[in-house]
């Protein structure tokens, strides 16, 4: 399937190995355009490995992956994709660039390396600083920021290219509860207002159930389920064990979360 009808990502019979050991096996699922997907599972279950394989950062030993209907090895339109790795915010406290300068780097490519950004490009940077709620820290050095602020900065850097797909690997690291709620609120807003397909590797199951439309549960095998309060419980038990129980407090999920 190609063109507008093709899913953002499709995997068939996917197997991925690390150091000769199978980490992901027989994975088959689709992520539709406009989905808001949480990728969950126990530590060491293969969540990061799965994401890296889907983006072509790790080789697969079997199977096939399609990105927007194009086989992964033939896919060229990477400006559609924004990726924020686990270590994307690991800047030294002495890192000299300001927030605005770092976000501006998101617009630097092989075509304009070494050239100053144009006025229109800086306006684009300022738009995303505003969207992520960090205009007030635009002149601060990145090394001075908190974990939550840094995450919003690297998301803004990804957004200046107007991606259709945004992938984040455990973005909640270093955030307190308030910063986490604010951050996921912005991701929800991005998903609702712009229709961006969002994939998030997360250990925060409550956020996944409150905000997201689909969950991929990963523990070597990958299970895909809509988030509807019923189907996901069965797949969670498959990856976390039969002892795993969910206690639902739906009143804690604000209506505007999705």
ROPA-68530 format. One record per residue: z negated, y, x negated of N, C-alpha, C in turn; residue in one letter; residue number from 1. Coordinates in nm, 2 decimals, padded with zeros to 4 digits, always signed. Layout:
N
[[Z,Y,X],[Z,Y,X],[Z,Y,X],a,NUM];
...
END
This chain:
258
[[+00.00,-00.12,-00.08],[+00.00,+00.00,+00.00],[+00.00,+00.12,-00.09],x,1];
[[+00.09,+00.22,-00.06],[+00.10,+00.34,-00.14],[+00.11,+00.46,-00.05],x,2];
[[+00.11,+00.58,-00.11],[+00.12,+00.70,-00.04],[-00.02,+00.74,+00.03],x,3];
[[+00.00,+00.82,+00.13],[-00.12,+00.88,+00.20],[-00.21,+00.77,+00.26],x,4];
[[-00.16,+00.65,+00.29],[-00.24,+00.55,+00.36],[-00.32,+00.47,+00.26],x,5];
[[-00.29,+00.48,+00.14],[-00.36,+00.39,+00.04],[-00.50,+00.43,+00.02],x,6];
[[-00.59,+00.34,+00.00],[-00.73,+00.37,-00.03],[-00.74,+00.45,-00.16],x,7];
[[-00.85,+00.52,-00.18],[-00.88,+00.59,-00.30],[-00.89,+00.49,-00.42],x,8];
[[-00.96,+00.38,-00.39],[-00.98,+00.27,-00.49],[-00.97,+00.13,-00.42],x,9];
[[-00.90,+00.04,-00.48],[-00.90,-00.10,-00.42],[-00.91,-00.19,-00.54],x,10];
[[-01.00,-00.29,-00.53],[-01.02,-00.39,-00.63],[-00.99,-00.53,-00.57],x,11];
[[-00.93,-00.62,-00.64],[-00.90,-00.76,-00.59],[-00.94,-00.85,-00.70],x,12];
[[-01.02,-00.95,-00.67],[-01.06,-01.06,-00.77],[-01.10,-01.00,-00.90],x,13];
[[-01.17,-00.90,-00.90],[-01.21,-00.83,-01.03],[-01.32,-00.90,-01.10],x,14];
[[-01.29,-00.93,-01.23],[-01.40,-00.98,-01.32],[-01.40,-00.89,-01.45],x,15];
[[-01.53,-00.86,-01.49],[-01.55,-00.78,-01.61],[-01.65,-00.85,-01.69],x,16];
[[-01.63,-00.85,-01.82],[-01.72,-00.92,-01.92],[-01.77,-00.81,-02.02],x,17];
[[-01.89,-00.84,-02.06],[-01.95,-00.76,-02.18],[-02.00,-00.86,-02.28],x,18];
[[-01.95,-00.85,-02.40],[-01.99,-00.94,-02.51],[-01.97,-01.09,-02.47],x,19];
[[-01.86,-01.11,-02.40],[-01.83,-01.25,-02.36],[-01.90,-01.29,-02.23],x,20];
[[-02.00,-01.22,-02.18],[-02.07,-01.27,-02.06],[-02.01,-01.20,-01.94],x,21];
[[-02.00,-01.28,-01.83],[-01.95,-01.22,-01.70],[-02.06,-01.13,-01.64],x,22];
[[-02.02,-01.00,-01.62],[-02.11,-00.91,-01.56],[-02.07,-00.88,-01.41],x,23];
[[-01.94,-00.88,-01.38],[-01.89,-00.86,-01.25],[-01.79,-00.98,-01.22],x,24];
[[-01.80,-01.04,-01.11],[-01.71,-01.15,-01.08],[-01.66,-01.15,-00.94],x,25];
[[-01.54,-01.18,-00.92],[-01.47,-01.20,-00.79],[-01.49,-01.08,-00.70],x,26];
[[-01.49,-00.96,-00.75],[-01.52,-00.84,-00.67],[-01.39,-00.81,-00.59],x,27];
[[-01.40,-00.78,-00.46],[-01.29,-00.74,-00.38],[-01.34,-00.64,-00.28],x,28];
[[-01.29,-00.52,-00.28],[-01.33,-00.42,-00.19],[-01.24,-00.30,-00.19],x,29];
[[-01.25,-00.22,-00.09],[-01.17,-00.09,-00.09],[-01.27,+00.02,-00.06],x,30];
[[-01.24,+00.14,-00.12],[-01.30,+00.26,-00.10],[-01.20,+00.36,-00.04],x,31];
[[-01.22,+00.39,+00.09],[-01.12,+00.47,+00.16],[-01.14,+00.62,+00.12],x,32];
[[-01.03,+00.69,+00.14],[-01.03,+00.83,+00.11],[-01.13,+00.90,+00.21],x,33];
[[-01.22,+00.98,+00.15],[-01.32,+01.05,+00.24],[-01.45,+00.97,+00.25],x,34];
[[-01.46,+00.85,+00.19],[-01.59,+00.78,+00.20],[-01.69,+00.85,+00.11],x,35];
[[-01.82,+00.83,+00.15],[-01.93,+00.87,+00.07],[-02.01,+00.74,+00.04],x,36];
[[-02.00,+00.69,-00.08],[-02.04,+00.56,-00.12],[-02.16,+00.56,-00.22],x,37];
[[-02.26,+00.48,-00.18],[-02.37,+00.46,-00.28],[-02.35,+00.32,-00.34],x,38];
[[-02.37,+00.32,-00.47],[-02.36,+00.19,-00.55],[-02.50,+00.16,-00.59],x,39];
[[-02.56,+00.05,-00.54],[-02.69,+00.01,-00.56],[-02.71,-00.13,-00.62],x,40];
[[-02.82,-00.16,-00.67],[-02.85,-00.30,-00.72],[-02.96,-00.29,-00.82],x,41];
[[-03.01,-00.41,-00.86],[-03.12,-00.42,-00.96],[-03.07,-00.37,-01.10],x,42];
[[-03.17,-00.34,-01.18],[-03.13,-00.30,-01.32],[-03.06,-00.42,-01.39],x,43];
[[-02.95,-00.39,-01.46],[-02.88,-00.49,-01.53],[-02.78,-00.57,-01.44],x,44];
[[-02.77,-00.52,-01.31],[-02.68,-00.59,-01.22],[-02.54,-00.57,-01.23],x,45];
[[-02.50,-00.46,-01.31],[-02.36,-00.43,-01.33],[-02.30,-00.31,-01.27],x,46];
[[-02.39,-00.22,-01.22],[-02.34,-00.10,-01.15],[-02.26,-00.01,-01.24],x,47];
[[-02.31,+00.02,-01.36],[-02.24,+00.11,-01.45],[-02.11,+00.04,-01.50],x,48];
[[-02.12,-00.09,-01.53],[-02.01,-00.17,-01.57],[-01.90,-00.16,-01.46],x,49];
[[-01.93,-00.18,-01.34],[-01.83,-00.17,-01.23],[-01.76,-00.03,-01.23],x,50];
[[-01.84,+00.07,-01.24],[-01.78,+00.21,-01.23],[-01.69,+00.23,-01.35],x,51];
[[-01.73,+00.19,-01.47],[-01.65,+00.21,-01.59],[-01.52,+00.12,-01.58],x,52];
[[-01.53,+00.01,-01.52],[-01.41,-00.07,-01.50],[-01.31,-00.01,-01.40],x,53];
[[-01.37,+00.04,-01.29],[-01.28,+00.11,-01.19],[-01.21,+00.23,-01.25],x,54];
[[-01.27,+00.29,-01.35],[-01.21,+00.41,-01.40],[-01.13,+00.38,-01.53],x,55];
[[-01.12,+00.25,-01.56],[-01.04,+00.21,-01.68],[-01.11,+00.24,-01.81],x,56];
[[-01.24,+00.26,-01.81],[-01.31,+00.28,-01.93],[-01.36,+00.15,-02.00],x,57];
[[-01.36,+00.05,-01.92],[-01.39,-00.09,-01.97],[-01.27,-00.18,-01.93],x,58];
[[-01.23,-00.27,-02.02],[-01.12,-00.36,-01.98],[-01.18,-00.47,-01.88],x,59];
[[-01.09,-00.51,-01.79],[-01.13,-00.62,-01.70],[-01.07,-00.75,-01.75],x,60];
[[-01.13,-00.86,-01.73],[-01.08,-00.99,-01.78],[-01.00,-01.06,-01.68],x,61];
[[-01.02,-01.02,-01.55],[-00.93,-01.08,-01.44],[-00.92,-00.97,-01.33],x,62];
[[-00.82,-00.99,-01.24],[-00.81,-00.91,-01.12],[-00.73,-00.79,-01.14],x,63];
[[-00.72,-00.71,-01.04],[-00.64,-00.59,-01.03],[-00.72,-00.48,-00.97],x,64];
[[-00.69,-00.36,-01.01],[-00.75,-00.23,-00.95],[-00.63,-00.14,-00.92],x,65];
[[-00.64,-00.08,-00.80],[-00.54,+00.03,-00.77],[-00.62,+00.16,-00.74],x,66];
[[-00.56,+00.27,-00.79],[-00.61,+00.40,-00.77],[-00.51,+00.48,-00.69],x,67];
[[-00.54,+00.51,-00.56],[-00.45,+00.58,-00.47],[-00.32,+00.50,-00.46],x,68];
[[-00.33,+00.37,-00.45],[-00.21,+00.29,-00.43],[-00.13,+00.26,-00.56],x,69];
[[-00.18,+00.31,-00.67],[-00.11,+00.28,-00.80],[-00.19,+00.19,-00.89],x,70];
[[-00.13,+00.09,-00.95],[-00.20,+00.00,-01.04],[-00.27,+00.08,-01.15],x,71];
[[-00.39,+00.05,-01.18],[-00.47,+00.13,-01.27],[-00.40,+00.16,-01.40],x,72];
[[-00.33,+00.06,-01.46],[-00.27,+00.09,-01.59],[-00.15,+00.18,-01.58],x,73];
[[-00.10,+00.20,-01.45],[+00.01,+00.29,-01.43],[-00.03,+00.43,-01.38],x,74];
[[-00.16,+00.44,-01.34],[-00.21,+00.57,-01.28],[-00.21,+00.68,-01.38],x,75];
[[-00.15,+00.79,-01.35],[-00.15,+00.91,-01.44],[-00.22,+01.03,-01.39],x,76];
[[-00.24,+01.04,-01.26],[-00.29,+01.16,-01.20],[-00.44,+01.17,-01.21],x,77];
[[-00.49,+01.17,-01.33],[-00.64,+01.17,-01.35],[-00.71,+01.30,-01.31],x,78];
[[-00.63,+01.41,-01.29],[-00.69,+01.53,-01.24],[-00.75,+01.52,-01.10],x,79];
[[-00.71,+01.41,-01.03],[-00.77,+01.38,-00.90],[-00.91,+01.33,-00.91],x,80];
[[-00.95,+01.29,-01.03],[-01.08,+01.22,-01.05],[-01.17,+01.29,-01.14],x,81];
[[-01.29,+01.31,-01.09],[-01.40,+01.37,-01.17],[-01.51,+01.26,-01.19],x,82];
[[-01.55,+01.25,-01.32],[-01.65,+01.15,-01.35],[-01.76,+01.21,-01.43],x,83];
[[-01.89,+01.18,-01.38],[-02.01,+01.23,-01.45],[-02.09,+01.11,-01.49],x,84];
[[-02.10,+01.09,-01.62],[-02.17,+00.97,-01.67],[-02.32,+01.00,-01.68],x,85];
[[-02.39,+00.89,-01.71],[-02.54,+00.90,-01.72],[-02.58,+01.00,-01.83],x,86];
[[-02.50,+01.02,-01.93],[-02.54,+01.11,-02.04],[-02.47,+01.24,-02.04],x,87];
[[-02.41,+01.28,-01.92],[-02.34,+01.40,-01.91],[-02.42,+01.52,-01.93],x,88];
[[-02.56,+01.51,-01.91],[-02.64,+01.63,-01.92],[-02.73,+01.63,-02.04],x,89];
[[-02.70,+01.54,-02.14],[-02.78,+01.52,-02.26],[-02.74,+01.63,-02.36],x,90];
[[-02.77,+01.75,-02.33],[-02.75,+01.86,-02.43],[-02.87,+01.89,-02.50],x,91];
[[-02.86,+01.92,-02.63],[-02.97,+01.96,-02.71],[-03.03,+02.09,-02.66],x,92];
[[-03.16,+02.12,-02.67],[-03.22,+02.24,-02.63],[-03.16,+02.36,-02.69],x,93];
[[-03.09,+02.34,-02.81],[-03.03,+02.46,-02.88],[-02.88,+02.47,-02.85],x,94];
[[-02.83,+02.39,-02.75],[-02.69,+02.40,-02.72],[-02.66,+02.55,-02.68],x,95];
[[-02.56,+02.61,-02.75],[-02.54,+02.75,-02.74],[-02.46,+02.80,-02.62],x,96];
[[-02.38,+02.72,-02.55],[-02.30,+02.77,-02.44],[-02.38,+02.81,-02.32],x,97];
[[-02.33,+02.91,-02.25],[-02.39,+02.95,-02.12],[-02.34,+02.86,-02.01],x,98];
[[-02.41,+02.86,-01.90],[-02.36,+02.78,-01.78],[-02.22,+02.82,-01.75],x,99];
[[-02.19,+02.94,-01.74],[-02.05,+02.98,-01.70],[-01.95,+02.94,-01.80],x,100];
[[-01.98,+02.94,-01.93],[-01.89,+02.90,-02.04],[-01.87,+02.75,-02.03],x,101];
[[-01.97,+02.67,-02.00],[-01.96,+02.53,-02.00],[-01.87,+02.48,-01.88],x,102];
[[-01.90,+02.55,-01.76],[-01.82,+02.52,-01.64],[-01.67,+02.55,-01.67],x,103];
[[-01.65,+02.66,-01.74],[-01.51,+02.70,-01.77],[-01.44,+02.60,-01.86],x,104];
[[-01.51,+02.52,-01.94],[-01.45,+02.42,-02.02],[-01.38,+02.32,-01.93],x,105];
[[-01.43,+02.30,-01.80],[-01.36,+02.21,-01.71],[-01.22,+02.24,-01.69],x,106];
[[-01.17,+02.37,-01.71],[-01.04,+02.41,-01.69],[-00.95,+02.40,-01.82],x,107];
[[-01.01,+02.36,-01.93],[-00.94,+02.34,-02.05],[-00.87,+02.21,-02.06],x,108];
[[-00.74,+02.21,-02.09],[-00.67,+02.08,-02.10],[-00.58,+02.09,-02.23],x,109];
[[-00.51,+01.98,-02.25],[-00.42,+01.98,-02.37],[-00.32,+02.09,-02.37],x,110];
[[-00.29,+02.14,-02.25],[-00.18,+02.25,-02.23],[-00.24,+02.38,-02.27],x,111];
[[-00.37,+02.41,-02.26],[-00.42,+02.54,-02.29],[-00.53,+02.54,-02.39],x,112];
[[-00.55,+02.44,-02.47],[-00.65,+02.43,-02.57],[-00.64,+02.55,-02.66],x,113];
[[-00.75,+02.62,-02.69],[-00.74,+02.73,-02.78],[-00.71,+02.86,-02.72],x,114];
[[-00.66,+02.86,-02.59],[-00.63,+02.99,-02.53],[-00.75,+03.03,-02.44],x,115];
[[-00.77,+03.16,-02.43],[-00.88,+03.21,-02.34],[-00.84,+03.18,-02.19],x,116];
[[-00.94,+03.16,-02.11],[-00.91,+03.14,-01.97],[-00.86,+03.27,-01.90],x,117];
[[-00.77,+03.26,-01.81],[-00.72,+03.38,-01.74],[-00.82,+03.43,-01.63],x,118];
[[-00.80,+03.55,-01.58],[-00.90,+03.60,-01.49],[-00.91,+03.52,-01.36],x,119];
[[-00.79,+03.46,-01.32],[-00.79,+03.38,-01.20],[-00.87,+03.25,-01.22],x,120];
[[-00.87,+03.20,-01.34],[-00.95,+03.08,-01.38],[-01.10,+03.11,-01.38],x,121];
[[-01.13,+03.23,-01.43],[-01.28,+03.26,-01.43],[-01.32,+03.28,-01.28],x,122];
[[-01.24,+03.33,-01.20],[-01.28,+03.34,-01.06],[-01.30,+03.21,-01.00],x,123];
[[-01.22,+03.11,-01.04],[-01.23,+02.97,-00.99],[-01.37,+02.92,-01.04],x,124];
[[-01.41,+02.95,-01.16],[-01.54,+02.91,-01.22],[-01.65,+02.97,-01.13],x,125];
[[-01.64,+03.09,-01.10],[-01.74,+03.16,-01.03],[-01.75,+03.11,-00.88],x,126];
[[-01.64,+03.06,-00.83],[-01.65,+03.00,-00.69],[-01.73,+02.88,-00.69],x,127];
[[-01.71,+02.79,-00.80],[-01.79,+02.67,-00.80],[-01.94,+02.69,-00.84],x,128];
[[-01.96,+02.79,-00.92],[-02.10,+02.83,-00.95],[-02.17,+02.87,-00.82],x,129];
[[-02.10,+02.94,-00.74],[-02.16,+02.98,-00.61],[-02.18,+02.86,-00.52],x,130];
[[-02.08,+02.77,-00.51],[-02.09,+02.66,-00.42],[-02.21,+02.57,-00.46],x,131];
[[-02.23,+02.55,-00.59],[-02.34,+02.47,-00.64],[-02.47,+02.54,-00.64],x,132];
[[-02.47,+02.67,-00.60],[-02.60,+02.75,-00.60],[-02.66,+02.78,-00.73],x,133];
[[-02.57,+02.80,-00.83],[-02.62,+02.83,-00.97],[-02.56,+02.96,-01.03],x,134];
[[-02.51,+03.05,-00.94],[-02.46,+03.18,-00.99],[-02.57,+03.26,-01.06],x,135];
[[-02.69,+03.24,-01.01],[-02.80,+03.32,-01.07],[-02.84,+03.28,-01.21],x,136];
[[-02.79,+03.16,-01.25],[-02.82,+03.11,-01.39],[-02.69,+03.11,-01.48],x,137];
[[-02.59,+03.18,-01.43],[-02.46,+03.17,-01.50],[-02.47,+03.21,-01.64],x,138];
[[-02.55,+03.30,-01.68],[-02.56,+03.36,-01.81],[-02.67,+03.29,-01.90],x,139];
[[-02.74,+03.19,-01.84],[-02.84,+03.12,-01.91],[-02.77,+03.01,-02.00],x,140];
[[-02.84,+02.99,-02.12],[-02.79,+02.88,-02.20],[-02.82,+02.74,-02.14],x,141];
[[-02.73,+02.65,-02.15],[-02.74,+02.52,-02.09],[-02.86,+02.45,-02.14],x,142];
[[-02.89,+02.47,-02.27],[-03.01,+02.40,-02.33],[-03.14,+02.44,-02.27],x,143];
[[-03.15,+02.55,-02.20],[-03.27,+02.60,-02.14],[-03.30,+02.55,-02.00],x,144];
[[-03.20,+02.47,-01.94],[-03.21,+02.44,-01.80],[-03.29,+02.31,-01.78],x,145];
[[-03.34,+02.30,-01.65],[-03.40,+02.18,-01.61],[-03.30,+02.07,-01.58],x,146];
[[-03.35,+01.94,-01.56],[-03.26,+01.83,-01.53],[-03.17,+01.86,-01.41],x,147];
[[-03.24,+01.90,-01.30],[-03.16,+01.93,-01.18],[-03.06,+02.04,-01.19],x,148];
[[-03.09,+02.14,-01.27],[-02.99,+02.25,-01.29],[-02.88,+02.20,-01.37],x,149];
[[-02.91,+02.12,-01.47],[-02.80,+02.07,-01.56],[-02.70,+01.98,-01.47],x,150];
[[-02.76,+01.90,-01.38],[-02.67,+01.82,-01.30],[-02.58,+01.90,-01.21],x,151];
[[-02.63,+02.01,-01.16],[-02.54,+02.09,-01.08],[-02.44,+02.16,-01.16],x,152];
[[-02.47,+02.19,-01.29],[-02.37,+02.25,-01.38],[-02.26,+02.16,-01.41],x,153];
[[-02.29,+02.03,-01.44],[-02.18,+01.94,-01.47],[-02.10,+01.90,-01.35],x,154];
[[-02.16,+01.91,-01.23],[-02.08,+01.89,-01.11],[-01.98,+02.00,-01.09],x,155];
[[-02.03,+02.13,-01.11],[-01.95,+02.24,-01.10],[-01.83,+02.24,-01.20],x,156];
[[-01.86,+02.19,-01.32],[-01.76,+02.17,-01.42],[-01.65,+02.08,-01.37],x,157];
[[-01.69,+01.97,-01.31],[-01.59,+01.87,-01.25],[-01.51,+01.93,-01.14],x,158];
[[-01.58,+02.02,-01.05],[-01.52,+02.07,-00.93],[-01.41,+02.17,-00.96],x,159];
[[-01.42,+02.24,-01.07],[-01.32,+02.35,-01.10],[-01.18,+02.29,-01.10],x,160];
[[-01.16,+02.16,-01.12],[-01.03,+02.10,-01.12],[-00.99,+02.05,-00.98],x,161];
[[-01.08,+02.07,-00.88],[-01.05,+02.03,-00.74],[-01.02,+01.88,-00.73],x,162];
[[-01.11,+01.80,-00.78],[-01.08,+01.65,-00.77],[-01.09,+01.60,-00.63],x,163];
[[-01.01,+01.50,-00.60],[-01.02,+01.43,-00.47],[-01.12,+01.32,-00.47],x,164];
[[-01.16,+01.27,-00.59],[-01.26,+01.17,-00.61],[-01.36,+01.21,-00.71],x,165];
[[-01.49,+01.20,-00.68],[-01.60,+01.24,-00.77],[-01.69,+01.12,-00.79],x,166];
[[-01.71,+01.07,-00.91],[-01.79,+00.95,-00.94],[-01.91,+01.00,-01.03],x,167];
[[-02.03,+00.96,-00.98],[-02.15,+01.00,-01.06],[-02.24,+00.88,-01.08],x,168];
[[-02.28,+00.87,-01.21],[-02.36,+00.75,-01.25],[-02.51,+00.79,-01.27],x,169];
[[-02.59,+00.75,-01.17],[-02.73,+00.78,-01.17],[-02.76,+00.93,-01.20],x,170];
[[-02.71,+01.02,-01.11],[-02.74,+01.16,-01.14],[-02.88,+01.21,-01.11],x,171];
[[-02.96,+01.12,-01.05],[-03.10,+01.17,-01.02],[-03.19,+01.17,-01.14],x,172];
[[-03.15,+01.12,-01.25],[-03.23,+01.12,-01.37],[-03.28,+01.26,-01.41],x,173];
[[-03.41,+01.27,-01.43],[-03.47,+01.40,-01.47],[-03.49,+01.50,-01.36],x,174];
[[-03.48,+01.45,-01.23],[-03.50,+01.55,-01.12],[-03.62,+01.51,-01.05],x,175];
[[-03.70,+01.62,-01.00],[-03.81,+01.59,-00.91],[-03.75,+01.58,-00.77],x,176];
[[-03.84,+01.56,-00.67],[-03.80,+01.53,-00.53],[-03.73,+01.65,-00.47],x,177];
[[-03.78,+01.77,-00.50],[-03.71,+01.89,-00.45],[-03.57,+01.91,-00.50],x,178];
[[-03.56,+01.90,-00.63],[-03.43,+01.91,-00.70],[-03.33,+01.81,-00.65],x,179];
[[-03.39,+01.68,-00.63],[-03.30,+01.57,-00.58],[-03.25,+01.60,-00.44],x,180];
[[-03.33,+01.65,-00.35],[-03.28,+01.68,-00.22],[-03.18,+01.79,-00.22],x,181];
[[-03.20,+01.89,-00.30],[-03.11,+02.00,-00.31],[-02.97,+01.95,-00.36],x,182];
[[-02.98,+01.87,-00.47],[-02.86,+01.82,-00.53],[-02.78,+01.73,-00.43],x,183];
[[-02.84,+01.63,-00.37],[-02.77,+01.55,-00.27],[-02.72,+01.63,-00.15],x,184];
[[-02.79,+01.73,-00.12],[-02.74,+01.82,-00.01],[-02.61,+01.88,-00.05],x,185];
[[-02.60,+01.92,-00.17],[-02.47,+01.98,-00.22],[-02.36,+01.87,-00.22],x,186];
[[-02.39,+01.75,-00.26],[-02.29,+01.64,-00.26],[-02.25,+01.62,-00.11],x,187];
[[-02.34,+01.62,-00.02],[-02.31,+01.60,+00.12],[-02.22,+01.71,+00.17],x,188];
[[-02.25,+01.83,+00.13],[-02.17,+01.95,+00.17],[-02.03,+01.93,+00.12],x,189];
[[-02.02,+01.89,-00.01],[-01.89,+01.87,-00.07],[-01.81,+01.77,+00.00],x,190];
[[-01.87,+01.66,+00.04],[-01.80,+01.55,+00.12],[-01.76,+01.60,+00.25],x,191];
[[-01.84,+01.67,+00.33],[-01.81,+01.72,+00.46],[-01.71,+01.83,+00.46],x,192];
[[-01.73,+01.93,+00.38],[-01.64,+02.05,+00.39],[-01.51,+02.03,+00.32],x,193];
[[-01.50,+01.95,+00.21],[-01.38,+01.94,+00.14],[-01.31,+01.80,+00.15],x,194];
[[-01.38,+01.71,+00.21],[-01.32,+01.57,+00.22],[-01.31,+01.50,+00.09],x,195];
[[-01.39,+01.54,-00.01],[-01.39,+01.47,-00.14],[-01.45,+01.33,-00.12],x,196];
[[-01.39,+01.23,-00.18],[-01.44,+01.09,-00.18],[-01.55,+01.09,-00.29],x,197];
[[-01.67,+01.05,-00.26],[-01.78,+01.06,-00.35],[-01.84,+00.92,-00.37],x,198];
[[-01.85,+00.88,-00.50],[-01.92,+00.75,-00.54],[-02.04,+00.78,-00.62],x,199];
[[-02.16,+00.73,-00.58],[-02.28,+00.76,-00.66],[-02.35,+00.63,-00.69],x,200];
[[-02.37,+00.60,-00.82],[-02.46,+00.50,-00.86],[-02.60,+00.55,-00.85],x,201];
[[-02.69,+00.48,-00.77],[-02.82,+00.54,-00.74],[-02.92,+00.43,-00.72],x,202];
[[-03.05,+00.46,-00.76],[-03.16,+00.38,-00.73],[-03.24,+00.43,-00.61],x,203];
[[-03.19,+00.54,-00.55],[-03.27,+00.60,-00.44],[-03.21,+00.55,-00.31],x,204];
[[-03.26,+00.43,-00.26],[-03.21,+00.37,-00.14],[-03.22,+00.46,-00.02],x,205];
[[-03.33,+00.54,-00.01],[-03.35,+00.62,+00.11],[-03.23,+00.73,+00.12],x,206];
[[-03.19,+00.78,+00.00],[-03.08,+00.88,+00.00],[-02.95,+00.81,+00.04],x,207];
[[-02.93,+00.69,-00.01],[-02.81,+00.62,+00.03],[-02.80,+00.60,+00.18],x,208];
[[-02.91,+00.55,+00.24],[-02.91,+00.52,+00.38],[-02.90,+00.64,+00.47],x,209];
[[-02.96,+00.75,+00.42],[-02.96,+00.87,+00.50],[-02.83,+00.95,+00.49],x,210];
[[-02.77,+00.95,+00.38],[-02.66,+01.04,+00.35],[-02.52,+00.98,+00.35],x,211];
[[-02.51,+00.85,+00.31],[-02.38,+00.79,+00.28],[-02.32,+00.70,+00.39],x,212];
[[-02.19,+00.68,+00.38],[-02.12,+00.61,+00.49],[-02.10,+00.46,+00.45],x,213];
[[-02.11,+00.43,+00.32],[-02.08,+00.29,+00.28],[-02.17,+00.26,+00.16],x,214];
[[-02.21,+00.14,+00.14],[-02.28,+00.10,+00.02],[-02.22,-00.02,-00.05],x,215];
[[-02.21,-00.02,-00.18],[-02.17,-00.13,-00.26],[-02.29,-00.18,-00.33],x,216];
[[-02.33,-00.31,-00.30],[-02.45,-00.37,-00.35],[-02.40,-00.46,-00.47],x,217];
[[-02.45,-00.44,-00.59],[-02.40,-00.50,-00.71],[-02.51,-00.58,-00.78],x,218];
[[-02.49,-00.71,-00.80],[-02.57,-00.79,-00.89],[-02.48,-00.91,-00.93],x,219];
[[-02.39,-00.88,-01.02],[-02.28,-00.97,-01.06],[-02.17,-00.98,-00.96],x,220];
[[-02.21,-01.02,-00.84],[-02.12,-01.02,-00.72],[-02.13,-00.88,-00.66],x,221];
[[-02.02,-00.83,-00.60],[-02.02,-00.70,-00.53],[-02.00,-00.72,-00.38],x,222];
[[-02.10,-00.67,-00.31],[-02.09,-00.68,-00.16],[-02.07,-00.53,-00.11],x,223];
[[-01.98,-00.52,-00.01],[-01.95,-00.39,+00.05],[-01.99,-00.39,+00.20],x,224];
[[-02.06,-00.28,+00.24],[-02.10,-00.28,+00.38],[-02.11,-00.13,+00.42],x,225];
[[-02.07,-00.11,+00.55],[-02.10,+00.02,+00.61],[-02.25,+00.05,+00.62],x,226];
[[-02.29,+00.17,+00.61],[-02.43,+00.20,+00.63],[-02.45,+00.23,+00.78],x,227];
[[-02.50,+00.13,+00.85],[-02.52,+00.15,+01.00],[-02.66,+00.10,+01.04],x,228];
[[-02.74,+00.07,+00.95],[-02.88,+00.03,+00.99],[-02.90,-00.12,+01.01],x,229];
[[-02.79,-00.20,+01.00],[-02.80,-00.34,+01.02],[-02.73,-00.42,+00.92],x,230];
[[-02.60,-00.40,+00.90],[-02.52,-00.49,+00.81],[-02.57,-00.48,+00.66],x,231];
[[-02.61,-00.36,+00.62],[-02.65,-00.34,+00.48],[-02.77,-00.42,+00.45],x,232];
[[-02.86,-00.45,+00.54],[-02.98,-00.52,+00.51],[-02.95,-00.66,+00.46],x,233];
[[-02.85,-00.72,+00.52],[-02.81,-00.86,+00.47],[-02.76,-00.86,+00.33],x,234];
[[-02.67,-00.76,+00.30],[-02.62,-00.76,+00.16],[-02.72,-00.72,+00.06],x,235];
[[-02.82,-00.63,+00.10],[-02.93,-00.60,+00.01],[-03.01,-00.72,-00.03],x,236];
[[-03.04,-00.80,+00.07],[-03.11,-00.93,+00.04],[-03.04,-01.02,-00.05],x,237];
[[-02.91,-01.02,-00.04],[-02.83,-01.10,-00.13],[-02.84,-01.06,-00.28],x,238];
[[-02.86,-00.92,-00.30],[-02.86,-00.88,-00.44],[-03.00,-00.86,-00.49],x,239];
[[-03.10,-00.83,-00.40],[-03.24,-00.81,-00.44],[-03.33,-00.93,-00.42],x,240];
[[-03.28,-01.02,-00.33],[-03.36,-01.14,-00.30],[-03.40,-01.14,-00.16],x,241];
[[-03.43,-01.26,-00.11],[-03.47,-01.27,+00.03],[-03.60,-01.20,+00.07],x,242];
[[-03.69,-01.18,-00.04],[-03.81,-01.11,-00.01],[-03.80,-00.96,+00.02],x,243];
[[-03.67,-00.91,+00.00],[-03.65,-00.77,+00.02],[-03.65,-00.73,+00.16],x,244];
[[-03.73,-00.64,+00.20],[-03.73,-00.59,+00.34],[-03.71,-00.44,+00.35],x,245];
[[-03.64,-00.40,+00.45],[-03.62,-00.25,+00.47],[-03.70,-00.21,+00.59],x,246];
[[-03.78,-00.10,+00.57],[-03.85,-00.04,+00.68],[-03.78,+00.09,+00.72],x,247];
[[-03.72,+00.10,+00.84],[-03.64,+00.21,+00.87],[-03.73,+00.32,+00.93],x,248];
[[-03.71,+00.44,+00.88],[-03.77,+00.56,+00.94],[-03.65,+00.66,+00.96],x,249];
[[-03.57,+00.64,+01.06],[-03.45,+00.72,+01.08],[-03.49,+00.86,+01.11],x,250];
[[-03.61,+00.89,+01.16],[-03.64,+01.03,+01.19],[-03.65,+01.11,+01.06],x,251];
[[-03.66,+01.04,+00.95],[-03.67,+01.12,+00.82],[-03.54,+01.16,+00.77],x,252];
[[-03.43,+01.11,+00.83],[-03.30,+01.15,+00.79],[-03.25,+01.27,+00.87],x,253];
[[-03.23,+01.39,+00.81],[-03.19,+01.50,+00.88],[-03.05,+01.48,+00.94],x,254];
[[-03.03,+01.54,+01.06],[-02.90,+01.52,+01.12],[-02.78,+01.57,+01.04],x,255];
[[-02.80,+01.67,+00.96],[-02.69,+01.73,+00.88],[-02.67,+01.66,+00.75],x,256];
[[-02.74,+01.55,+00.73],[-02.73,+01.48,+00.60],[-02.59,+01.43,+00.58],x,257];
[[-02.52,+01.38,+00.68],[-02.39,+01.32,+00.66],[-02.28,+01.41,+00.70],x,258];
END
